[in-house]
Amino acid sequence: MDAVAARVGCSKQTLYARYGSKQALLARVANDGMAVARLSATPTASTLRPALLAFAHEHLAHLAKPATIGAARLVTAQAQQFPEEVAELFAGWVGALEAQLAAWLQQAMRRGLLRHDDPHCAAELLLGMIVGLDFDRQRHLAPHRSAPEARSRWAEFAIDNFLRAFAPPCALT
């Protein structure tokens, strides 16, 4: 709390008065740094790929923000001391994002746009494909896809491979 107070130019008393506890401050910083990417309305044949690409671009751009990286580092550093709070943050951000994506993919599966499978597993796989190792590279100060063009190429690669992997079976004629 001393370092945070010094960085923002206030006293520890002010921080405690505003946030109540170190855990509450941690939650606020983490939540501010972890906005959720959104998906468009119900998928159709013409919107499936563009919607997934837009989602991937938005998600990768968000993960590349210094505030997001900082929040991730902070949460990781505090995980040992505040395991319940960090687990709640994970469920509220990553869990919510996965659930939103799974519901959207399930709609696409029901409409025959994707192969029928477990939508939660498909969502987790897709998120892993979109992010790859780049977020870990950023967190560890390793070379990463810092340019929007590089992230865009990766997003297209991930989405196109996901769509191939979950392509609906061909109708027999």
Residue pairs with C-beta under 8 A, 6 or more apart in sequence:
1 12
1 15
1 16
1 22
1 25
2 12
4 15
4 25
5 11
5 12
5 14
5 15
8 15
15 25
19 25
19 28
22 82
23 82
23 85
26 74
26 75
26 78
26 82
26 85
27 85
27 88
27 89
29 70
29 71
29 74
30 71
30 74
30 75
30 89
30 93
31 89
31 92
31 93
32 67
32 71
33 65
33 67
33 68
33 70
33 71
33 72
34 68
34 71
34 89
34 93
35 62
36 93
36 96
36 97
36 100
37 55
37 58
37 59
37 62
37 97
38 55
38 58
38 100
39 51
39 55
39 100
39 101
39 104
40 47
40 51
40 54
41 47
42 107
42 111
43 51
43 104
43 107
43 108
43 111
43 113
44 111
44 113
45 113
48 108
48 113
48 114
48 163
49 159
49 160
49 163
52 126
52 159
52 162
52 163
53 155
53 156
53 159
55 101
55 130
56 130
56 155
56 158
56 159
57 151
57 152
57 155
59 127
59 130
59 131
60 130
60 131
60 134
60 145
60 151
60 154
60 155
61 148
61 151
62 68
63 69
63 131
63 134
63 135
63 138
64 138
64 145
64 146
64 151
69 138
69 139
72 135
72 139
73 139
75 86
75 89
76 139
78 85
78 86
79 86
97 127
98 120
98 123
98 124
98 127
99 120
99 123
101 123
101 126
101 127
102 119
102 120
102 122
102 123
103 119
105 114
105 119
105 122
105 123
105 126
106 119
108 114
109 115
109 116
109 117
109 119
109 122
112 168
113 168
114 122
114 163
114 166
114 167
114 168
115 166
115 167
115 168
115 169
117 166
122 166
125 162
125 165
126 158
126 162
129 158
129 159
129 161
129 162
130 154
130 155
130 158
130 159
132 154
132 158
134 144
134 145
134 151
134 154
136 142
137 143
137 144
138 144
145 151
145 154
